[in-house]
Amino acid sequence: MEIESKFLVPEETDFKALENLSKIASYTISEAHIQLNEDTFLDTENKDIMAAGYYLRVRKSSGEKGKWITIKSLGGFKAGTHRREEYVSFLPEGLSVLECPDLRIRNMIFEFTSGLNLSPFITLKQKRIIRQLKLEEKPIADLYLDRVNLKSESRKKIYNEFEVELKSGGTVDDLEAIRAFLYSHYRLVESPFSKFERACIFRENLPEKTLLDLRERAVCTQLANHKNIYGKQAKILLLLDRGSSPEELSLLLKTPAPEIEALLSRFEKQRLSIFPFTRSKEKTPEKNLIFYFQSGRGNPEKSWTEIGYEEWSADTLLKYYGISREKAENIMAGSLALFDGLSAYHGLGKKERELLGLAALLQNIGSTVSSREEKNTDQQGDYPHTSP
């Protein structure tokens, strides 16, 4: 868990003063170390990592052979403090992120993307001044003074940021004392965003305060492609996020303004829970849940023949439950490669291989049945019920 406070430094005089900082209240500061970083953020074409609530960063630092790969959770800002999940591993020269030595990071990437191609979509550069904050020789926090350089097509932006990241020897009380000192001595502005989030805002040319956060925008963008009520609702939310009013959207989409206002009110209270998602069975915090969209669910009171399916083939099951065919085939290919590689040990034959392939192809279907739909299925008996 990463715990830190972040500040924008608008005035150059304050940046220079922080550059020469030697003490904060009763805390002492070590000598500075300068580092030049280039950060590249990767995701799939559909922003599957972002939709899962995380981002993937590959950092190249001056003087180091190899790179650092980091997965962090989005958001996590409250009352002046950022709290994020953070997973970090060194990536030796010549290896791709999918060859990361850290098995947990490799598994997370595959879980988020199902093997779909990753490509860079944001790059930023920064000059970082690194120092350590101590109290009676006990490490309390790392201090980072950054000059960040963003570029998107013809637009450029340079801004300054100061970070205080707690170490194992520091406490939240230490962080509060440091924050109070900094605010009383420098003209700093609290930053509620990570550098990745700020870079996305700059790239999309968005205001800092928007209806949707990054994860919600990524999820709604995916859902907007579906030609059903949920796709329409996602499209409405995206347009509201861009500044359209309910009245304007009523004319554009031929939807009553009160209906749009009701959707907005529900979203502000329930956020992404307004969509028919199912969450993972583990009792994890809300932001860690993996959501799946059910496409074309139809009316629970109708049988499957009445909603247009004459038989349940693998293709109709994938379509019915909103499962990406490309993701499913990637999972199947990996499972069959493992089967083939271990054939000398398990001694199974062609029929077992076919069964494994089908099971792997359909393995996500069970996880996309919501508790509400499970109840309907048990009561009605009309919908196919698959256990995860």
Backbone torsions as a table, in degrees:
resi	resn	phi	psi	omega
1	MET	NA	125.8	176.4
2	GLU	-93.8	127.6	177.8
3	ILE	-125.2	121.4	-176.1
4	GLU	-156.7	164.5	168.8
5	SER	-117.5	142.6	-176.7
6	LYS	-127.0	140.4	-178.5
7	PHE	-135.0	137.2	167.9
8	LEU	-80.8	145.1	-179.9
9	VAL	-118.3	89.1	-173.9
10	PRO	-70.4	-32.6	-174.1
11	GLU	-96.1	131.7	-179.9
12	GLU	-63.8	-33.2	179.0
13	THR	-63.0	-38.6	177.4
14	ASP	-69.6	-36.7	177.0
15	PHE	-60.6	-44.8	179.1
16	LYS	-63.7	-40.5	179.7
17	ALA	-64.6	-41.8	177.9
18	LEU	-68.0	-30.1	177.5
19	GLU	-63.4	-32.7	-177.8
20	ASN	-102.4	14.4	-177.6
21	LEU	-62.2	135.4	179.1
22	SER	-124.0	-11.4	-177.7
23	LYS	-159.2	142.6	172.3
24	ILE	-126.0	108.8	-176.6
25	ALA	53.1	-121.8	-179.2
26	SER	-93.8	6.8	-179.2
27	TYR	-93.8	139.5	177.0
28	THR	-98.7	159.2	-175.3
29	ILE	-126.2	135.5	-178.6
30	SER	-77.8	174.7	175.6
31	GLU	-64.8	152.5	-175.6
32	ALA	-82.9	147.8	172.7
33	HIS	-124.7	128.1	-176.4
34	ILE	-99.0	135.3	-177.9
35	GLN	-135.8	136.1	174.5
36	LEU	-104.6	122.7	-176.5
37	ASN	-119.5	142.9	168.0
38	GLU	-122.2	117.3	-178.0
39	ASP	-104.8	127.9	175.8
40	THR	-118.3	128.3	-178.6
41	PHE	-105.8	130.7	-174.5
42	LEU	-113.9	148.2	172.9
43	ASP	-162.1	172.5	175.3
44	THR	-79.0	173.0	179.0
45	GLU	-59.8	-35.2	-178.8
46	ASN	-92.4	9.1	179.1
47	LYS	57.3	50.7	-178.2
48	ASP	-68.6	-34.1	178.8
49	ILE	-67.4	-44.6	179.1
50	MET	-63.6	-40.5	179.1
51	ALA	-64.3	-25.3	176.6
52	ALA	-82.1	-6.9	177.0
53	GLY	96.6	22.2	-177.6
54	TYR	-137.7	172.2	167.7
55	TYR	-140.5	154.7	-175.8
56	LEU	-116.5	121.6	-177.5
57	ARG	-120.1	137.2	172.0
58	VAL	-116.6	119.8	-175.5
59	ARG	-112.4	127.3	172.7
60	LYS	-106.1	116.7	-177.8
61	SER	-106.9	145.3	-178.6
62	SER	-60.1	137.5	175.8
63	GLY	82.2	2.9	-178.7
64	GLU	-114.4	137.0	175.5
65	LYS	-92.7	110.2	-173.4
66	GLY	114.2	-175.8	-177.1
67	LYS	-136.9	167.1	175.1
68	TRP	-108.9	129.2	178.1
69	ILE	-108.2	132.9	-175.8
70	THR	-135.6	135.5	168.7
71	ILE	-113.1	127.2	178.3
72	LYS	-128.5	150.6	174.5
73	SER	-80.3	150.7	177.8
74	LEU	-81.1	160.1	175.8
75	GLY	70.3	-143.3	177.0
76	GLY	86.1	13.5	-179.7
77	PHE	-95.8	130.3	178.1
78	LYS	-157.3	129.7	174.5
79	ALA	52.5	44.1	174.6
80	GLY	84.7	-1.5	-175.9
81	THR	-124.7	136.0	174.9
82	HIS	-97.2	128.4	173.5
83	ARG	-125.9	118.2	-176.7
84	ARG	-137.0	146.7	165.9
85	GLU	-65.9	142.6	179.9
86	GLU	-145.9	128.7	178.3
87	TYR	-128.4	121.9	-171.9
88	VAL	-128.6	140.7	175.6
89	SER	-150.2	147.2	174.9
90	PHE	-81.5	136.9	-178.5
91	LEU	-113.1	106.0	-178.8
92	PRO	-58.3	154.8	-179.4
93	GLU	-54.7	135.8	175.2
94	GLY	91.5	-7.8	179.8
95	LEU	-97.4	147.1	174.7
96	SER	-87.3	168.7	-179.5
97	VAL	-62.6	-28.5	179.1
98	LEU	-74.8	-7.2	175.5
99	GLU	-107.3	18.5	-179.2
100	CYS	-55.2	134.2	-179.9
101	PRO	-61.8	-23.6	-178.5
102	ASP	-83.2	111.8	-177.1
103	LEU	-62.0	-36.8	-179.1
104	ARG	-62.2	-42.1	179.3
105	ILE	-66.7	-42.3	178.0
106	ARG	-60.2	-43.9	-179.6
107	ASN	-65.0	-38.8	179.3
108	MET	-64.3	-42.9	179.6
109	ILE	-61.3	-44.1	-178.9
110	PHE	-68.9	-37.2	178.7
111	GLU	-61.8	-42.0	-178.5
112	PHE	-73.1	-34.5	-169.8
113	THR	-110.6	-15.3	-175.3
114	SER	53.1	33.8	175.8
115	GLY	83.8	3.5	177.6
116	LEU	-67.5	154.8	-175.2
117	ASN	-63.8	139.3	174.0
118	LEU	-100.6	143.1	176.3
119	SER	-145.2	152.3	179.2
120	PRO	-71.9	138.5	176.2
121	PHE	-130.8	-10.7	173.5
122	ILE	-144.5	137.1	173.6
123	THR	-133.3	137.2	174.1
124	LEU	-137.0	155.4	177.6
125	LYS	-121.0	148.2	178.7
126	GLN	-150.7	145.0	169.5
127	LYS	-99.4	121.2	-172.3
128	ARG	-116.9	130.8	173.0
129	ILE	-104.8	118.8	-173.2
130	ILE	-111.4	130.6	174.2
131	ARG	-142.1	164.0	-179.4
132	GLN	-113.2	135.9	178.1
133	LEU	-99.2	130.4	-177.0
134	LYS	-128.8	155.3	171.7
135	LEU	-129.8	108.9	-176.4
136	GLU	53.2	49.1	177.3
137	GLU	71.3	0.9	177.1
138	LYS	-92.0	122.6	178.5
139	PRO	-62.4	125.3	-178.2
140	ILE	-106.7	-43.8	-175.4
141	ALA	-158.5	160.0	168.7
142	ASP	-100.3	137.9	178.1
143	LEU	-107.9	131.2	178.8
144	TYR	-125.4	119.9	174.2
145	LEU	-109.5	113.5	-169.6
146	ASP	-118.8	138.1	167.1
147	ARG	-110.3	110.6	-168.7
148	VAL	-102.8	136.3	-178.4
149	ASN	-118.7	113.9	177.3
150	LEU	-107.8	145.9	177.0
151	LYS	-144.3	132.3	176.3
152	SER	-141.6	106.8	-176.1
153	GLU	53.7	-115.5	-176.1
154	SER	-91.2	-4.4	-176.9
155	ARG	-96.7	145.1	177.7
156	LYS	-132.8	152.4	176.6
157	LYS	-150.1	131.8	174.1
158	ILE	-120.8	129.1	176.4
159	TYR	-141.7	161.8	-177.8
160	ASN	-112.2	142.2	-177.1
161	GLU	-141.3	144.6	177.7
162	PHE	-122.9	126.7	-178.7
163	GLU	-119.7	142.4	172.9
164	VAL	-122.9	107.2	-176.9
165	GLU	-108.4	120.5	-178.3
166	LEU	-64.5	141.3	170.5
167	LYS	-101.5	-179.7	-175.7
168	SER	-62.4	-26.1	-179.3
169	GLY	-84.0	-7.4	-177.4
170	GLY	-98.2	160.0	179.1
171	THR	-126.3	170.0	176.5
172	VAL	-63.1	-32.4	176.6
173	ASP	-63.8	-40.1	175.4
174	ASP	-59.5	-44.6	-178.0
175	LEU	-62.8	-40.6	178.6
176	GLU	-64.8	-40.8	178.9
177	ALA	-64.5	-40.0	178.9
178	ILE	-65.9	-43.7	178.9
179	ARG	-59.9	-45.1	-178.7
180	ALA	-61.6	-41.4	179.2
181	PHE	-64.5	-46.1	-177.8
182	LEU	-62.3	-43.6	179.8
183	TYR	-65.2	-31.0	-178.1
184	SER	-81.2	-14.2	-176.2
185	HIS	-116.1	-17.4	-175.1
186	TYR	-137.2	156.0	179.2
187	ARG	-90.8	80.4	-178.1
188	LEU	-105.2	155.4	178.0
189	VAL	-121.4	126.5	179.8
190	GLU	-59.6	134.2	179.9
191	SER	-111.2	114.7	-179.9
192	PRO	-84.7	0.8	-173.4
193	PHE	-116.8	149.1	166.8
194	SER	-74.2	167.9	177.0
195	LYS	-62.5	-36.2	177.5
196	PHE	-62.3	-47.6	-179.6
197	GLU	-62.6	-41.4	178.9
198	ARG	-65.9	-37.9	178.2
199	ALA	-65.3	-38.2	177.6
200	CYS	-65.4	-41.4	177.7
201	ILE	-60.9	-42.7	179.1
202	PHE	-66.1	-44.7	-177.0
203	ARG	-62.2	-41.5	-178.8
204	GLU	-87.0	-1.5	179.1
205	ASN	56.8	48.6	-177.3
206	LEU	-102.4	153.6	169.6
207	PRO	-70.9	161.3	-177.8
208	GLU	-69.1	-33.4	179.1
209	LYS	-101.4	112.5	-179.7
210	THR	-132.0	164.9	178.9
211	LEU	-64.1	-45.3	-175.2
212	LEU	-101.2	142.2	168.8
213	ASP	-86.1	180.0	-173.7
214	LEU	-61.7	-43.0	-178.6
215	ARG	-65.4	-45.8	-179.5
216	GLU	-61.5	-38.4	179.7
217	ARG	-66.4	-40.5	179.3
218	ALA	-65.0	-43.3	179.9
219	VAL	-65.3	-45.4	-179.5
220	CYS	-64.2	-35.3	177.9
221	THR	-62.9	-39.5	177.2
222	GLN	-67.6	-44.1	-177.2
223	LEU	-68.7	-30.3	-176.3
224	ALA	-61.3	-17.4	178.5
225	ASN	-78.4	-12.9	-178.5
226	HIS	-84.2	133.7	-177.5
227	LYS	-92.5	66.0	176.6
228	ASN	-149.4	-174.3	-175.0
229	ILE	-61.6	-34.7	-177.8
230	TYR	-72.9	-34.8	174.7
231	GLY	-64.4	-39.8	178.7
232	LYS	-65.6	-42.5	179.2
233	GLN	-63.9	-41.1	178.1
234	ALA	-63.0	-41.4	178.2
235	LYS	-61.9	-41.2	178.3
236	ILE	-62.0	-44.0	-179.8
237	LEU	-63.8	-39.1	177.8
238	LEU	-64.0	-39.7	179.2
239	LEU	-71.1	-37.2	173.8
240	LEU	-63.2	-38.5	178.4
241	ASP	-61.7	-31.7	-179.9
242	ARG	-84.6	0.7	173.8
243	GLY	106.5	0.2	177.6
244	SER	-70.4	147.9	178.4
245	SER	-92.7	159.6	176.0
246	PRO	-56.9	-36.2	179.9
247	GLU	-65.6	-43.0	178.0
248	GLU	-63.5	-42.5	-178.9
249	LEU	-69.9	-30.3	177.9
250	SER	-60.4	-42.8	178.5
251	LEU	-71.2	-41.0	-176.5
252	LEU	-68.0	-44.0	-172.8
253	LEU	-103.0	1.3	-178.8
254	LYS	54.0	47.3	178.8
255	THR	-124.2	133.7	-179.0
256	PRO	-56.8	136.2	-179.6
257	ALA	-57.4	-40.4	177.9
258	PRO	-59.6	-33.4	178.0
259	GLU	-66.6	-40.1	178.3
260	ILE	-67.5	-41.9	178.9
261	GLU	-64.8	-37.2	177.7
262	ALA	-65.7	-40.6	176.7
263	LEU	-61.1	-45.4	179.8
264	LEU	-61.3	-42.9	179.3
265	SER	-63.0	-42.5	177.6
266	ARG	-63.5	-42.6	-178.5
267	PHE	-64.6	-41.6	-179.1
268	GLU	-63.4	-26.3	178.7
269	LYS	-90.2	-38.4	-171.2
270	GLN	-109.9	-13.1	-176.9
271	ARG	54.7	-135.1	-173.7
272	LEU	-67.3	-12.3	-180.0
273	SER	-66.7	-9.7	177.4
274	ILE	-69.0	-19.7	179.9
275	PHE	-90.8	155.9	-178.4
276	PRO	-77.0	69.7	179.7
277	PHE	-97.3	159.4	169.2
278	THR	-119.8	146.6	-179.1
279	ARG	-105.1	161.3	179.3
280	SER	-63.1	155.5	-174.5
281	LYS	-72.7	-23.4	-178.9
282	GLU	-67.4	146.3	177.8
283	LYS	-84.7	81.4	-179.8
284	THR	-113.3	162.9	178.9
285	PRO	-58.1	153.4	-175.8
286	GLU	-49.5	-43.6	-174.0
287	LYS	-70.6	-14.0	-176.9
288	ASN	-93.7	-3.2	-174.3
289	LEU	-76.0	143.4	174.7
290	ILE	-95.9	125.9	-176.6
291	PHE	-105.6	147.3	176.7
292	TYR	-128.5	142.8	-178.4
293	PHE	-98.8	132.6	175.3
294	GLN	-93.1	116.6	-176.5
295	SER	-92.3	133.9	171.9
296	GLY	57.2	53.2	-173.4
297	ARG	-70.1	-25.1	-179.7
298	GLY	74.4	-165.7	-177.8
299	ASN	-100.0	122.1	-177.9
300	PRO	-59.2	-17.3	-179.0
301	GLU	-84.9	-7.4	-179.6
302	LYS	-99.8	151.2	174.9
303	SER	-79.1	166.4	-176.2
304	TRP	-66.2	-27.9	178.2
305	THR	-69.2	-30.7	-179.1
306	GLU	-73.2	-19.1	179.0
307	ILE	-101.2	15.8	166.3
308	GLY	104.7	7.1	-179.5
309	TYR	-110.5	123.6	-179.8
310	GLU	-90.4	-25.1	175.1
311	GLU	-154.3	156.4	-178.2
312	TRP	-96.3	89.3	171.8
313	SER	-87.7	172.3	177.2
314	ALA	-59.0	-41.0	-178.4
315	ASP	-64.0	-43.5	-179.1
316	THR	-69.0	-34.2	176.7
317	LEU	-64.4	-44.5	179.0
318	LEU	-61.7	-43.0	-179.7
319	LYS	-67.0	-44.2	-176.5
320	TYR	-61.3	-40.1	-177.7
321	TYR	-94.8	7.9	174.9
322	GLY	68.4	31.0	-179.2
323	ILE	-89.7	133.0	176.8
324	SER	-65.7	121.9	179.8
325	ARG	-61.7	-39.9	-178.2
326	GLU	-63.9	-43.2	178.3
327	LYS	-64.2	-43.6	-178.6
328	ALA	-61.9	-41.0	179.9
329	GLU	-68.5	-33.4	175.6
330	ASN	-63.6	-42.4	178.4
331	ILE	-64.5	-42.4	179.0
332	MET	-62.9	-42.9	-179.0
333	ALA	-62.5	-40.8	178.4
334	GLY	-65.4	-40.3	179.8
335	SER	-65.4	-42.2	-179.7
336	LEU	-69.2	-34.6	176.8
337	ALA	-63.8	-39.4	177.0
338	LEU	-66.8	-41.6	177.5
339	PHE	-58.4	-48.0	-178.1
340	ASP	-65.8	-39.1	-178.1
341	GLY	-68.2	-25.1	-178.2
342	LEU	-107.1	14.3	-175.0
343	SER	-60.1	-31.8	-179.4
344	ALA	-66.9	-20.9	-177.3
345	TYR	-97.8	-40.9	-175.9
346	HIS	-89.2	-22.9	175.2
347	GLY	63.8	21.0	179.8
348	LEU	-83.0	160.3	-172.8
349	GLY	-109.7	-162.0	-173.6
350	LYS	-63.8	-41.3	-178.2
351	LYS	-64.7	-41.5	178.2
352	GLU	-65.1	-36.1	178.6
353	ARG	-65.4	-41.5	178.6
354	GLU	-63.9	-40.4	179.5
355	LEU	-65.1	-42.6	178.1
356	LEU	-62.3	-42.6	-179.5
357	GLY	-60.5	-43.0	179.6
358	LEU	-67.0	-42.7	179.6
359	ALA	-63.0	-41.5	179.4
360	ALA	-66.5	-38.7	179.9
361	LEU	-62.0	-35.8	-174.6
362	LEU	-103.2	9.9	-169.0
363	GLN	-65.1	-24.1	-179.6
364	ASN	-84.1	-8.4	-175.3
365	ILE	-64.1	-43.5	179.9
366	GLY	-59.9	-32.6	-177.6
367	SER	-79.7	-4.7	-179.9
368	THR	-107.4	20.6	174.3
369	VAL	-101.5	114.8	-178.4
370	SER	-73.9	161.5	-179.6
371	SER	-60.4	-34.7	178.7
372	ARG	-64.7	-42.8	-178.5
373	GLU	-70.8	-35.0	176.8
374	GLU	-59.6	-42.0	179.7
375	LYS	-63.6	-45.3	178.3
376	ASN	-60.9	-41.3	-178.8
377	THR	-63.3	-45.5	-178.9
378	ASP	-63.1	-35.4	-177.1
379	GLN	-80.3	-39.6	-172.6
380	GLN	-89.5	-41.4	-176.2
381	GLY	76.9	6.5	-175.5
382	ASP	-90.0	-26.7	-173.5
383	TYR	-101.8	144.9	178.8
384	PRO	-65.4	132.5	-178.1
385	HIS	-112.9	120.9	178.0
386	THR	-125.1	132.9	179.5
387	SER	-88.0	144.8	179.4
388	PRO	-69.4	NA	NA
